[in-house]
Amino acid sequence: MKILLVVAVALIDADDRVLIAQRPEGKALAGLWEFPGGKIDAGERPEEALIRELREELGITVKEACLAPLTFASYAYPEFHLLMPLYVCRRWEGFVQSREGQALKWVRAKDLRQYPMPPADEPLIPPLIELLG
């Protein structure tokens, strides 16, 4: 089975809320909410991929030193196995904005389960609740 490497981040604002994005129509798992991030390109480190994805998707600049690994998800979809490290980031430059038509929402960690997420994202919620209360 093919292993797909993707990377995600829990952007945390000054009020300890986490940013989630809704997958747009036309994409796999459209309508579900997820943590920002994306595929790791060949030869790219996870941190580099995340910095690139955040610039492309949200228009923000993140320094590698501001990314702290928190946990990871390992999930077997029918077509591939997904491996996804989750980083935490509290500092970035610029203003978070939707650059790919996705809806964005700042949510308390304890409320994340109210938003339907892909199965691979769900195991990432308990460590965030433990971190943020």
C-alpha positions in Angstrom: 0.0 0.0 0.0 1.3 3.5 -0.9 2.2 5.7 2.0 1.2 9.3 1.6 3.1 11.9 3.7 1.3 15.1 4.5 1.9 17.7 7.2 -0.5 19.8 9.3 -0.4 22.6 11.8 -2.6 23.8 14.6 -2.3 27.5 14.3 -3.1 28.9 17.8 -4.2 32.5 18.2 -3.8 34.8 21.3 -7.1 33.5 22.6 -5.9 29.8 22.4 -8.2 29.1 19.5 -7.2 26.7 16.7 -7.6 27.4 13.0 -9.5 24.9 10.9 -10.3 25.0 7.2 -13.1 23.5 5.3 -12.2 21.4 2.3 -13.8 23.1 -0.8 -16.2 21.5 -3.2 -14.4 19.4 -5.9 -11.8 18.1 -3.6 -11.8 14.6 -1.9 -13.6 14.8 1.5 -15.2 18.1 0.4 -17.1 19.9 3.2 -15.1 18.3 6.0 -12.9 20.5 8.3 -9.2 20.0 8.7 -6.0 21.5 10.0 -4.1 23.6 7.5 -1.2 21.9 5.7 -0.7 19.6 2.7 1.5 17.1 0.9 5.2 16.9 1.4 7.0 17.2 -2.0 9.9 14.9 -2.9 13.1 16.1 -1.2 11.1 18.5 1.1 11.3 18.3 4.9 8.0 18.4 6.8 8.7 21.9 8.2 9.6 23.2 4.7 6.4 21.8 3.3 4.3 23.4 6.1 5.9 26.8 5.6 5.2 26.6 1.9 1.6 25.4 2.3 0.8 28.1 4.9 2.2 30.8 2.5 0.2 29.4 -0.4 -3.1 28.6 1.4 -3.3 31.3 4.1 -0.9 34.1 3.0 1.2 33.9 6.2 4.9 33.6 6.8 6.1 31.1 9.4 9.6 30.6 10.6 10.8 27.1 11.2 11.7 27.9 14.8 8.1 28.6 15.5 6.9 25.1 14.5 6.8 22.7 17.4 5.9 19.0 16.7 2.9 17.8 18.9 1.7 14.5 17.6 1.0 12.5 14.4 -1.7 10.5 12.8 -1.3 7.2 11.0 -4.5 6.2 9.1 -5.3 3.6 6.5 -7.6 4.9 3.8 -8.7 2.3 1.2 -6.4 3.6 -1.5 -3.3 4.6 0.6 -1.9 4.9 4.2 -1.7 8.5 5.4 1.1 9.6 7.8 0.6 13.1 9.1 2.7 14.9 11.7 0.9 17.8 13.5 2.9 20.8 14.5 1.8 23.7 16.8 2.4 27.3 15.8 1.6 30.4 17.9 3.7 33.0 15.9 3.5 34.0 12.3 3.7 37.1 10.1 0.8 38.5 8.2 -2.9 38.0 8.5 -4.6 34.6 8.0 -6.8 34.7 4.9 -8.4 32.1 2.6 -6.4 32.1 -0.6 -7.9 28.9 -2.1 -11.6 29.5 -1.5 -11.7 27.4 1.7 -13.9 28.5 4.7 -11.8 29.2 7.8 -12.8 29.2 11.5 -11.1 29.8 14.8 -12.3 27.2 17.3 -11.6 26.2 20.9 -9.8 22.9 21.1 -12.6 21.4 23.3 -15.1 22.3 20.5 -13.2 20.7 17.6 -15.3 17.5 17.6 -18.4 19.6 16.7 -16.9 20.0 13.2 -16.9 16.9 10.9 -13.3 16.0 10.0 -11.6 13.4 7.9 -10.9 10.2 9.9 -7.2 10.9 9.9 -7.6 14.2 11.6 -9.7 13.0 14.5 -6.9 11.4 16.6 -5.1 14.8 16.5 -7.9 16.4 18.7 -7.1 14.9 22.1 -3.5 16.1 22.3 -4.8 19.6 21.4 -7.4 19.5 24.1 -4.7 18.4 26.6 -2.4 21.2 25.4 -5.0 24.0 25.4 -7.6 22.8 27.9 
